[in-house]
Amino acid sequence: MRKTSMTKVAAAAMAAAMMLTACGGGSAATATTAAPAADNGAATQTEAASTGATITDTDIVVAMGADIVTCDPANQNDTTSSVFMNHVYQTLMTINDDGELVGELAESWEISEDGMVYTFHLFENACFSNGDPVTAEDVKFTYERAMESAKTKSDVEAVDTIEVVDEHTVKINLKKPTAPFLGKTTDSGLNILSKKVVEAAGEAYGDVDTCVGSGPFVAKEWVPNDHYTLTRNENFWGEMPIATSIEVRVIPEGSARTIALEAGEVDIVWNVDAIDCVNVEANPDVALLSQPSSSIEYMGMNTSKEKFSDVRVRQAINMAIDQQVFIDTIVEGRGTPANSYINSMIPGWTDEVTAYEYNIEKAKELMAEAGYPDGFDCSIYVNGDNRTRSATIVQAQLKEIGINVEISTYEWGALLEILTAGDHELFFLGWSNGSFDADGSTFALFHSSNFGATGNRAWLDDEQVDSLIEQAQVETDHEKRMGLYKELQFRLKELAPWVPMYYKDDNVGVRADLKGFRLHKGASHYIGNAHYEE
């Protein structure tokens, strides 16, 4: 998360209740003012000094498996790029380390009794790294710009118009009551931009030397597919981070990231491959931080392609995949088989939906019924070591039903471009839902308005799926809303646009003596307070 020194609201349960009630047309408008922030568990400069410790090193080096795709929030919706965004920019609302929905740039907010109008009051001292104040006009500009981007339009799909009330007050009018809207404002694609800076940069905005945010760090340099460097924003309006610089190195090979950590070349490994976790746990110089993630790893099928347009083929592929092999070999037991299309940590997930039973003979029957008794040739697109390894397992398993799979491995940005173009057949991806609302696991991924870059890379087009998603967005009764998501998961299983593989753990490696770093429940870990002491 992006840690601010300013005030934050209370618990997620209260925020969720507020959202749902507000959309229900209650008897009065809902108003919320942020309460004093709870400590997020990371030591601050003051705390370190009070214990008598001396801070010795505040230049932090992080290893990640892939590079960012841009420095422009509106042109990304991937978790790798969001790490950069969450340190350089800020959103109206955010999810704190404990999974609570809290204010970030918004000091307070009100929701009209009909759930159609959200009014946000900005902190008056909030400013960008160039010293300019963050204004309501900047919020309006950011949201209207997001409406024009394929990668962020799903977050603002419900927005009708945006009004600037005064310099620090903005009113967002919705087309319809939308239960998950407040949570959507936390998405990294809606980080608030400086209208003046973006307009001055024009099409160049997104280059490292053009980006200006209100977050605790500023971008110093970016060497694509090698590293990027952030330095402390000396104009930061909130609590100043302890770290003075953050260098993020791109190290695609998992074992190389772990070796770099053990050798002291990096301080944090953002994503320790499961196969390396045992080594990290056994080394006293480093430590492994683990937690269940809110993500799902899946193999998708492009349903717009002839071979995969037949639901029987997609169901056969599901039956030919043995999930347990992936649990045992890819995540080394550090995860659970996915029974559904929503992660088990997300409200709305149900254990009543079950994964397809591994059944080669039944899969062959379905392939024959679909007109492919001898199978066919196809390709699968992946990135990184783990997904390449996963693809080789898929290759072997699908060969049992006559499907010959060619594996194509790309770097992260190139893979996303291919999947956006829609020329792919099979692909491996993961999806992390940091909003902890089931809409974040469904609308972008399966609604027919979101093909390609927005998230629906399976090109699924189903009226019932669209209808269930839309009904759930406006439903204000919690139980009824959860019931709609249950029905949606049964429908998605029937249509089988994916093979849901597994829900994995988040595994982060750190030097054993690193202070001030903790895991964020939604994997948006904040690096800004990481440091060493003596």
NUKEKE-551076 format. One record per residue: x, z, y negated of N, C-alpha, C, CB in turn. Coordinates in steps of 0.2 Angstrom, whole numbers, plus 5000, padded with zeros to 4 digits. Atoms other than C-alpha are relative to their C-alpha. Glycine has a CB too. Layout:
<sites>
XZYXZYXZYXZY
...
</sites>
This chain:
<sites>
500450005006500050005000500450004994499550065000
499650005006500549994982499950074997499849944995
500149935002500850174977499950014992500550055003
500049995007500250214959500050084999499449974997
500149935002500350384950499450024998500650014995
500649995004498650364943499550035006499749944997
500549964995497050434951499749955005499550034995
500350034994496250384967499450035002500549995005
500649984998494550404974500050045007499449955000
500049964994494050514989500049965007499550055000
499950024993493750475007499749935001499850045005
500350064998493350305016499350005001500449975005
500749994998491750375023499650004993499950065004
500450005006491150405005500049934997500350054995
500050075003491750234999499549955004500749975000
500450044996490850155014499350014998500250005007
500749985001489250245011499849984993499950085000
500250025007489350204992499949935000500650014996
500150085000489550014996499349995003500549975004
500650024997488050015008499450024997500050035007
500549975004486950124998499949964994500150074998
500150045007487250024982499749935002500749994997
500350064998486749864991499350015002500449965005
500749994997485149944997499550014995500050065004
500550005005484249944980499750074999499449965002
500249935001484250134978499750014993500650055001
500449995006483350224964500550014994499750075001
499550005006484950234953500649965001500150074998
499350034999486550144950500550055002500249974993
499549954998488050214958500649994996500249985008
499450005004489550264948500550045003499850034992
499449974997491250314954500650014995500249975006
499449995004492650394944500650025005499950044994
499549984996494350404953500250084999500649964999
499849935000494850584958500850005001499750045006
499350004999496650644958500249985007500250084999
499750034994497750564971500250055004500549954998
499749964995498150644987500749975001499650015006
499350034998500050634992500049965006500550065001
500050044995500350495003500550015005500149934998
499549984995501750585012500749984999499849975007
499450025002503150495004500350054995500049934998
499649965005504450604995500049964993500650025002
499950035007504450574976500650024997499450024995
499449985003505950594965499950074998500149964993
500149935002505250754958500050055007499350014997
500049964994504950824976500750005003499649975005
499350004998506750774981500450054996500349935000
499649965004507450864967499850075001499949984992
500249945000506451014969500250045007499250015000
499749974994507151044987500750005000499849955006
499349995001508851034980500449945003500350065003
499750064997509250864989500349964995499549975005
499750055004510350734981499849935003500750014999
500150074998509750554982500649965000499449974996
499350035000511250454987499949925001500350025006
500150074999510550274991499349984999500349985007
500750035002509050184984499949935001499850034993
500050084999509450004988499849995008500749974999
500250014993508449965004500049935002499250035000
500050064997508649825016499550005006500749985002
500650014995507149765027500149945004499350014997
500050064996507149645041499349985002500550015007
500650034997505649535045500149945004499549994993
499950064996505349405057499849934997499550015006
500250065004504649275045500050014993499349985002
499950005007504749225027499350004997500449944998
500650015003503449225014499949934999500050044993
500250075001502549065010500049984992499449985003
500150015007502349084991500150074996499449974998
500149945004502449214977499450004996500650004995
500650015003500749164971499450035005499849934998
500549974996499349284978499549955002499750064997
500550044998498049154978500149945005499749964994
499850054995499049034989500250025006500549954997
499849974993499249145004499550045002500750044999
500449954997498249245016500350025007499349975001
499749974994499549295029500450064999500649945002
499749935001500249465032500750004998499950045007
499350005003502049425029500149994993500449945004
500050005007501749365012499750064996499649934998
500349955003500649505008500450064999499450035004
499549955001502149625010500349994993500550005005
499850015007502849544994499550014995500249925000
500550005005501249534985499850084999499349975003
500249935001500849724988500550044997499950035007
499549965003502449774980500149974993500750005003
499950035006502449654965499450004996500349935001
500650015003500649644961499550065001499649945002
500549954998499049764961499349975000500150064995
500750025000497249744965499550054997499849995008
500549955003495649824958500050065004499349974999
500149954995495449924973500649995005499350015004
499550014994496649964988499850055005500750024997
500149964994496750045005500650055000499949965006
499449965000497850195005500350015007499950074997
499649994993499050255019499550035005500650054999
500449974995497650345027499349965002499750074998
500550054999496450195027499450024996499750015007
500649985005495350265012500049944995500150074997
500150045005494650145000500050034993499349965000
499849965006495350194983500149954994500650055000
499850045006495550134965500749994999499750034994
499350025001497150044960500149994992500349955004
500150025007496949954943499450034997500149934999
500749985003495150014942500050085000499549985005
500049935001495050194935499350025003500150024993
500749984998493150194939499649945001499750054995
500450064999491750074944499350035001500349965006
500749994999489850064945499749955003499750024993
500450054997488749974956499350004999500150005008
500750005002487049924950499550025006499749934997
500449984995485549994960499849945005499450034997
500250054996485149824967500649975004499649944996
499450034996486949794973500249944998499850005007
499850075003487149634962500550004995499449974998
499650005005488249694949500550065001499750014993
499549955000489949784950500450004994500549985006
499649995006490749854934500650045001499550034995
499449974999492549894934500350024993500549965004
499649975006493450004921500750015002499750074997
499250004998495349974921500350064996500349934997
499549955003496650104917500249974994500650025005
499950035006496950074899500850004999499850044994
499350005001498850104901500349955005500350075001
499750054995499049974915500349944997499449985005
499750065003500249834911500449965005500550034994
499650044996501149694918500850014999499949924998
499349995000503049694921500349974993500449975006
499750035006503349594905499750044994499849934998
500349965005502449734895499349994997500550004994
500650025002500849644892499550055003499849935001
500549964997499249754895499649965005499550034995
500550034996498149714910499350014997500150035008
500750005003496449664903499549975005500149964994
500650034996494749614909500049935000499450034996
499950075000495149444904500449975006500349974993
499650014994496549444917499650005006500650045000
500449994994495349504930499549945001499650065000
500550065000494049364926500449945002499749994993
499650064999495449234926500250005008500650004996
499750004993496149294943499449985005500250075001
500550014995494449294952499749934999499450054998
500250075000493949124945500549955003499849984992
499550044997495549054950500050005008500750024998
500049994993495349124967499449965003499950085002
500650044998493649034969500249935001499550004995
499850074999494648874968500549995006500349974994
499450004995495948914982499750015007500550054999
500250004993495548875000500250075004500249945004
499849944997496549035005499750064998500750005000
500349945002495649154995499250004998500350024993
500750015002493849084992499550045004499849935001
500449964996493149185007499950074997500350015007
500049945003493549344997499550004994500750024997
500450015006492549284982499349965001500449984994
500650054998491149184991499450034997499950005007
500649975002489849314985499950004992499950065003
500049995008490349304966499749944997500750014998
500350055004489249214954500349994994499250024999
499750005007489849254937500450064999499549984994
499649955002491149364929500050014992500750005002
500049995007490949444912500550054997499350034998
499649955004492149524900499650044996500649964997
500449965004491249674893500550024994499850065004
499649995005492749734883500750005003499950084997
499350024998494649734884500250035007500550034995
499949974994494649854899499450015005500350074999
500650004996492949824907499849935002499450044996
500250064997492449684918499450015004500649965004
500649994996490749654926500049945004499450004995
500050064995490649544942499350005003500550025006
500750014997488949474946500049965006499649974994
500050034993488549434964499449955001500050055005
500650044998487449294971499550045004500349945004
500449974996486749414983500350075001499949975007
499749934998487049604988500549985006499450055002
499550014995488649604999500350065001500549944997
499749934998489049765008500750005000499750015007
499349994999490849725011500449984993500349965005
499750035006491249664993500550054997499549994994
499549955002492149824987500649995004499750074999
499450004995493349815002500349934999499750005007
499750075001493649624998500550004994499549954999
499650005006494349674981500750025002499750044995
499349974998495849754991500449945002499950055005
499650054997496449584998500549984996499549945002
499450015004498149534993499949934996500649995005
500150065003497449364988499750014993499649955004
500349985007496549454973500450054996499350035002
499649975004498049534966499949974993500750005002
500250035007497749524947500649974997499850064996
499550045003498749394938500050014992500049935002
500050015007499249374920499849934998500750024996
500350075002498149234913500549974995499450014996
499650035005499449204899500649975004500350054995
499450024997500949194911499849945005500350055004
500250054996500049084924499849934997499450025004
500250065004499348964911500749974997499550014995
499350035002501148944904500449975005500350064996
499650034994501948914921499749945002500150055005
500450064997500548784926500150005008500349944997
500050014993500848714943500750035003500149925002
499449974998502548794944499950085002500650004995
500149934998501748964946500050015008499350034997
499949994993502249034963500750005002499649955004
499350004999504049004961500250074998500449954995
499849935000505049164961500150024992500650025004
499849995007505549154942499450004996500549964998
500650005004503749134936499650065001499649935002
500549954998502849274945500150074996500050025007
500049945004502349424934499450045003499949994992
500549954998501349574941500050064997500050005008
500049945003500849744937500350065005499350024998
499749954995501649824953500650034998500049975006
499449965001503149944955500649965000500050055004
499450045000504349794958499949944997500250005008
500050065002504849634951500449955004500249994992
499650054996505449474960500649984997499649945002
499450025003507249444957500349935003500650055001
499850064997507649304969499749995007500849995001
500250024994507049204984500349945003499249995000
499750054996508049104996499649995006500850015001
500550014995506749025007500450005007499749945000
499850004993506949065026500750045000500149945003
499449965000508449185021499850074998500649974996
500249945003507949325010499650004993500650055000
500249995007507049384994500250074998499349995000
499849935003507549534983499550024994500749994997
500449975005506449644973500450064996499350035003
499749945004507049764959499450044997500549974995
500549955002506149914952499849974993500350074999
500350025006504949874938500150054995499249985001
499849955005505649974923499450014995500649994997
500649995004503949944914499450025004499949934997
500549994996502950004928499650064997500250035007
500449955004501450104921499850065005499449964998
500249954995501250214937500650045001499749985006
499549964998502350334946500649965002499850055006
499550044999504050254946500350015007500650024995
499849994993504650214964500750035000500049935003
499349974999506250294971500549945001500050055005
499650064998506950134978500249964994499749965005
499850045006507950034965500049935002500750024997
500150074998507949874975499850005007500749964999
500350014993507149804991500349935001499350015001
499850074997508049655000499749995007500850005000
500450024994506949575013500449945003499349994999
499650064996508049475026499549975005500650035003
500350044995507249345037500450005006499749934997
499650004993507849375055499549985005500450075001
500650024995506649275067500150035007500049935000
499949984993507449335083500050085000500749985003
500149924999506849515088500650045001499450015004
499449964998508349575096500550004995500449975007
499550005006509449525081499850054995500049934997
500249955005508349625070500150075002499250004999
499849944998508549775081500750025000499750015008
499249995001510449755082500250024993500349945003
499849995007510549745063499850074998499649954996
500249935002509549915062500550055003499350015003
499649964997510649995075500750004997500149995007
499350015003512249935066500050034993500249935000
500049975006511650005050500049944994500550044998
500150065004511449825042499450004996500249945003
500650005003509649855038499750075001499549955003
500349935000508650015034499350005004499950034993
500750014997506949955041499949945003499450014994
500250064996506349835054499350005000500349995007
500849995001504549795049499749995007499849944995
500350014994504149725066500550005006499649935000
499550004995505149785081499649975006500250085002
500350034994504749675096500050065006500449945003
500149954995504049775111500550015005499349995003
499550004995505449735122500650044998500249935002
499549975003506649815110499850084998500249974994
500249945002505649975107500450065004499350015001
499749954995506450075122500750014997500049975007
499450005003508150035114500050044994500449944999
500149965007507650105097499950075002499549974996
500249944998506850255105500650045003499550015005
499549974996508450295115500650014995500249965006
499449995004509650285100499950054995500149934996
500149945004509850445090500149984992500450065001
499950025007510350345074499449974997500649965000
500650045002508650255073499450045002500149935002
500749974998506850305075499549945000499850054995
500550054999505350205081499350044997499949985007
500749985002503650235071499549955003500050004992
500550044996502150175081499350034998500150005007
500849985001500250175078499649945003499950014993
500450064998498850065085499849964993499350035003
500150055006498549915073499349985000500549945001
500750025001497049845066500049925001499750024993
500050074999497549675072499849975007500749974998
500150034994497149555086500549945001499349985001
499650054999498349435094499549955005500650015004
500550054996497349275101500349935000499450004996
499950074999497549095107499449974998500249985007
500650045003496348985097500049935003500050004993
500150074998495648815102499749964994499650005007
500350045005495248675090499449975002500549954997
500650024997493448655094499749934997499450054999
500250065003493348495083500349945004500249994993
499750054996494448405096499649995006500850025002
500450024995493648315110500150045006500149935002
499949964994494448415124499750075000500850005002
500249935001493948575117499450014997500550044996
500749995003492248535110499550025005499849934997
500549984995491448565127500250085002500249965007
499949934999491148755129500250025007499350034998
499849984993491448745148500750005000499749955004
499350005000493248695144500350064997500249944997
499849945003493448835133499950075004499750014993
500149954995492648955145500550005006499350005002
499550004994493748895159500750024998500049925002
499349975002495348925149500050074999500149974993
500049925000494749105146500150035007499350024996
499949974993494549125164500649995004499449975004
499350014997496249055168500550044997500149924999
499549965003497149175157500050075002499950004992
499949944998497749335164500350054995500450015007
499749965006497849455149500550055002499450044997
499549944998498749595159500749985000499850035007
499350025000500249485161500350004993500049925003
499750005007500449475142500150074998499549974995
499949935001500149665141500750035003499450045002
499449974996501549695154500649974997499949985007
499350035001502849565148500149994993500049935003
499950025008502549525129500050074996499449964998
500049945004502049695122500350065004499350024998
499749944996502849805137499650065000500750024997
500549944999501249905139499850034993500350055004
500249975006501149945120499549964997500750004995
500650035003499449875117499550005006500149934998
500650004995497749855126499749935000499550054998
500450075000496849695132499450004995499849995007
500650015005495649625119499449995004500249954995
500750024997493849635125499649964996499750065002
500550035004493149555110500449974994499550054997
499750035005493549465094500150044994499549944997
499949955005493549625083500550055003499450024997
499649944998494949755084499650065002500650014995
500449944998494349915092500050054995500350035007
500049955005494850015077499549984994500750004997
500450025005493649915066499250025001500049934999
500749994999491849985064499649945001499750044994
500450064998490649865072500349975007500149944995
499850024994491749835087499650035006500850025001
500449974994490849865104500449995006499349975000
499750014994491449895121499549975005500250075003
500550044996489849815128500249935001499350014997
499850074999490649645126500650015005500249974994
499450004996491949615140500349935000499850025007
499650074999493349485142499849965006500750025000
500150044994493149345154500450025005500149924998
499749984994493549395171500549945002499550015006
499550054997495149305178499849975006500750045000
500350034994494449185190500249925000499250015000
499750075000495449025194499549955003500650005004
500550054996494148945206499449994995499850045006
500550015005492748975193500249954995499750064998
499750045005493848895180500049935002500750034997
500050074998494148745190499349975001500350005007
500750025000492248725193499849984993499650055003
500250025006491948725175500449944997500150064995
499650055003493348605171499749935003500750005002
500350064997492548485184499349984997499950015008
500650015003490848505177500049974993499650074999
499950025006491548465160500349935000500450044996
499750074999492248295167500850005000499849964994
499350004999494048355169500250035006500350044994
499849974993494248385188500850015001499749965005
499250004999496148345186500350034994500249935001
499749975006496348435169500249954995500650045002
499850045006497248355154500650024997499449994995
499449985004498748355143499850034993500549955000
500249985007498748455127500650044997499450055000
499449975003499948545115499850074997500349964994
500249935003500048725109500650014994500050065005
499549995005500848765092500150084999499749974993
499849935001501748935089500650014995500250035007
499449985004503049025079500350065003499850014992
499649944998504349155083500150015008499650064998
499849994993505049225099499450025005500650055001
500649974995503549325106499549955001499750064996
500550054999502349185103500249945004499749984994
499850064996503449055111500050035007500849984998
500049974993503649175126499350005003500350075000
500750004998501749195126499849935002499650024995
500250074999501549005126500349985007500349954995
499850024994502648985141499650035006500850025001
500449974995501549105151499349965000499850084998
500650055000500049005145500149945004499749994993
499850074996500848845151500050015007500749984997
500149994993501048915168499350025003500550065002
500749984998499348995169499549945000499750064996
500450055001498448845163500149945005499949974993
499850064995499348725175499650015006500850015001
500449994994498348815189499349965000499950075000
500650045001496848725182500149934998499550044996
499950075001497648555179500249994993499549965002
499850015007498048585160500750004999499650054996
499350015001499748525156500250014992500349945002
499949985007500348615140500749994997499850074999
499450015004501748555128500150054995500149934998
499949955005502448695117500449974994500450065003
499650025006502948655099500150074996499649954996
499949935003503748805090500349984993500650045003
499950015007503848805071500250064996499449964996
499949945004504448925057499350014997500549994994
500749975002502949025049499749954995500150064998
500450045005502548915034499849945002500550004994
500250064997502648755043499450005005500749975004
500549994995501548815057499350014996500150065004
500650005004500248865044499749944997500050064994
500250075003500248695036499749965005500649974997
500350044994499948615053499350025001500550005006
500649984998498548725057499449994994500050085001
500550025006497748695039499849935001500450024994
500150075000497848515042499549985005500649955001
500550014995496748525058500249965005499449984997
499850054995497748415069500250035007500649954998
499849974994498148545082499550015005500250084998
500449994994497448585099500050075001500249965006
500049934999497948755105500550034995500250025007
499549975005498848885094500050085002499849994993
499949935000499449065094500050034993500650025005
500049975007499049175079499850085001499649974995
500349945000498649355075499650014994500650065000
500449995006497449425062499950074999499349975001
500049935001497549595054499450014995500750024997
500549985004496049675046500150064996499350005004
499849955004496649785032499450044997500549994996
500649975003494949815025499650055004499549944997
500449964996494249905040499349995000500250074999
500750025000492649815038499949945004499749984993
500050064995492049695052499949934997499450015004
500150065003491649565039500749974999499750004993
499350025001493549555037500349975007500550054998
499850034993493649505056499649945002500050065005
500450054997492349375056499849944995499350035001
500250055004491849285040500549944999499850034993
499450055001493549195036500149975006500650044997
499850034994493849165054499549965004500250055005
500550044996492249095061499449974996499750055005
500550035004491049045047500249934998499850044993
499950075001490848855045500249984993499449965002
499850015006491248865027500750014999499650044994
499349975001493048925030500549965004500050075001
499650044996493848785040500750004997499849935001
499350015002495748775039500350064997500049944996
499649955003496748875027499750064999500249974993
500449935001495349005024500150045006499349984998
499949954994495549065042499649975006499750064998
500350024994494348965053500449945003499349984998
499550064997495748865062499849985007500750035000
500350024994494648855077499549944999499750055004
500550055002493548735067499350025003500249935001
500649984997492048835074499449984995500050075002
500650025004490348765068499450025004500049934997
500649984996488848865074499550034996500350055006
500549985005487248895065499950085002499449965001
500149934999486949065074500550044998499950015008
499549965002488649125071500050014992500749975002
500149995008488449085052499550044998499949934997
500649965001486749165052500250075001499449985003
499949934998487349325060500550034995500350015007
499549985005488849335048499750024993500649954999
500450005006487749305033499550064999499649944998
500549945000486449435038500450075000499650005007
499649945000487749565041500350024993500650005005
499849995006488449535024499550044995500349944997
500549975005486849585015499650065003499549944998
500349944997486249715027500250074998500050005008
499849945003486249885019499950065005499650024994
500149944995485649995034500649995005499449995004
499450004996487250045043499949985008500450065000
500150014993486550045061499849935001499550055003
500250074999485749875059500649954999499449984995
499450045001487349805052500450005006500350024993
499649994994488349865066499749965006500150075002
500350044995487049785078500049934999499250025000
499950085001487249615070500749985002499949994992
499450024998489049625073500150005008500550054997
500050004993488749675091499749935003499650065003
500350064998487649525093500549944999499349984996
499550055002488949415084500650005006500350014993
499550004995490249465097499849975006500350075001
500350044994489149415111500049935000499350035002
500150085001488849245104500749975000499749994993
499350025000490749225101500349995007500450044995
499750004993491149265119499749945003499850065003
500350064997489849135124500349934998499350004998
499750065002490649005113500749995001499950004992
499350004998492349055117500549954996500149985007
499550045003493348975103500750025000499850004992
499449974999494749095106500150025007500150064995
499949954994495549185121500350064996500549975005
499849945003495649355113500550035005499450054998
499549974996497349425120500150075000500649964998
499949935000497749595115500050034993500650025004
499949965006497649735102500750045001499450054999
499449975000499449785099500150064996500649944999
499849945004500349935092500449974994500450055004
499550015005501249925075500650045002499750024993
499449974998503049965079500549984994500349985007
499550005006504249995064500650045002499750024994
499449974999506050035066500350024994500549965004
499749975006506950145053500750045002499650054996
499449964999508650225051499850085001500549994995
500349934999508450405057500050054994500450035006
500049965006508950485041499749974994500850014998
500450035005507850375030499550044998499849935002
500549965002506750475019499549964996500350054995
500550035004505150435010499649945002500349984993
500450054998504350305021499650025006500549945003
500449994994502850315032499549945001499550064998
500450064999501650195040499350014997499950005008
500750015003500050135032499649985006500049944994
500550014995498550135043499849925001499450034999
500150075000498249945039500649965000499649984994
499350034999500149905041500249974993499949945005
499750025007500349875022500550064998499449994995
499549945002501849995022500349994993500550005006
499750005007502450045005500850025001499750054996
499349995000504350035004500350044994500449935001
499749985007504550094986500350075000499549994995
499749935000504950274990500550015005499550055001
499549994995506150245004500750014997500149945005
499449985002507850325001500450045005499950044993
499549964996509350425008500150064995500649975002
499849945004509850605003500650035004499450055000
499549964997511250725006499950074998500749974998
</sites>
